[in-house]
Amino acid sequence: MGRAGARLIFGLDPCRTALDNQPMGTGTLTIDLDALVENWRALDAKSGAGTETAATVKADGYGLGAARVARALARAGARRFFVAQAEEGAAIRDALGRGPEIMIYSGHMAGDTDMIGDLDLIPMLNSIEQMTRHMEALPDSAFGVQIDTGMSRLGMAPAEWAAVAELVLAKNPRLIMSHLASADTPEDPQNAAQLEVFKDLTDGLGVPRSLAATGGVLLGPDYHFELTRPGIGLYGGMPFADASQVVKLSLPVIQTRTLKPGDKVGYNGTWIAPRETVLATVSAGYADGLLRAMSGQAYLFNDDTACPIRGRVSMDLITVDITDLPRAPESLDILCAAQSVDALAGAAGTIGYEILTSLGQRYARRHLGGGVS
Ligand SMILES: *Cc1c(COP(=O)(O)O)cnc(C)c1O
């Protein structure tokens, strides 16, 4: 039985029901690689000639497809890529081939030696234990060092660094880095405090240094050193307010219905129609990273017209009020020019990073541009 038949049997309003030619599925995530490259160039332009701009492509390129992202940035001139874990580094090496440097924030973990050695990955050593592991297993293989300057998350403590600095420096580290905890808040005194600690620990060593992610790039030249390593700004997220939008997410409308005043919507009937209401059901939900916290808070868009989510976001479906549209659209956009990643994040009480890295695997990912045909 075709869908038209099913529709009749279930007695849905045929004028308002999903268009028969619409493929089922959970939406299309369009990734504009030209916008990504533009963002990388714009961040690169914020630092001087002595500073190289790398790219952080961990967590599958913040959910957008690490291989495609890394290839587009390499084509634009990026020569160093940062990932969180060795496995991610292996995927980037596979995408880029030999040449670009691939650096691993989590360092040299037990079990990663073969991957690091065979694929020429560069671990940022975070402890004396990691340093010992690296020196013993891969004594001739490149490495960097991460120092904890006040975030208390990853890296050698200042005292630990002091104990091994001489030994490390004799082995020619590629990079000494640290990470800022509050770079998204320029006026936070923690930024200057971490900068001072970083300089105290590393001034005059003659080793390339990196302190800045996206937020640090925007804090100005004192924070740039020889290498910056932005992530979120490349993908169009705050704190890079001037970023070009990289993602668009369109969700197919798979059913519509007309509600009478008083009809309830969704689990637990949390929304009750105050008037005759046209409701569209779109095919995506919290299993696709559209957080349940967006219930009653976020909008979907038909061009510039905002259509509020009604009732609870469920696992695979979201119900949207399209009463004010002239007709039911084939799809509605939840990330688009009218609603940025950060606007959607705000509606869900989270940050753009979490929205991007939650984007589910059921979407069809379409990559545009990036210098590939
Ligand atoms: C994720 C990460 C980055 C990139 O940060 P953004 O805020 O996304 O630019 C840089 N450095 C470290 C250590 C990270 O964990």
The ligand as an SDF file (V2000), in Angstrom:
LIG
                    3D

 15 15  0  0  0  0  0  0  0  0999 V2000
   38.5230   22.5220   21.2260 C   0  0  0  0  0  0  0  0  0  0  0  0
   39.8260   23.1630   21.4980 C   0  0  0  0  0  0  0  0  0  0  0  0
   40.2630   24.2430   20.7100 C   0  0  0  0  0  0  0  0  0  0  0  0
   39.3740   24.9560   19.7290 C   0  0  0  0  0  0  0  0  0  0  0  0
   38.5240   25.8010   20.4960 O   0  0  0  0  0  0  0  0  0  0  0  0
   37.4060   26.7350   19.8540 P   0  0  0  0  0  0  0  0  0  0  0  0
   36.8550   27.4490   21.0310 O   0  0  0  0  0  0  0  0  0  0  0  0
   36.4190   25.8290   19.2140 O   0  0  0  0  0  0  0  0  0  0  0  0
   38.0620   27.6350   18.8750 O   0  0  0  0  0  0  0  0  0  0  0  0
   41.5520   24.7090   20.9210 C   0  0  0  0  0  0  0  0  0  0  0  0
   42.3580   24.1460   21.8650 N   0  0  0  0  0  0  0  0  0  0  0  0
   41.9600   23.1340   22.6500 C   0  0  0  0  0  0  0  0  0  0  0  0
   42.8840   22.5890   23.6730 C   0  0  0  0  0  0  0  0  0  0  0  0
   40.6820   22.6100   22.5030 C   0  0  0  0  0  0  0  0  0  0  0  0
   40.2800   21.6080   23.3010 O   0  0  0  0  0  0  0  0  0  0  0  0
  1  2  1  0
  2  3  1  0
  2 14  2  0
  3  4  1  0
  3 10  2  0
  4  5  1  0
  5  6  1  0
  6  7  2  0
  6  8  1  0
  6  9  1  0
 10 11  1  0
 11 12  2  0
 12 13  1  0
 12 14  1  0
 14 15  1  0
M  END
$$$$
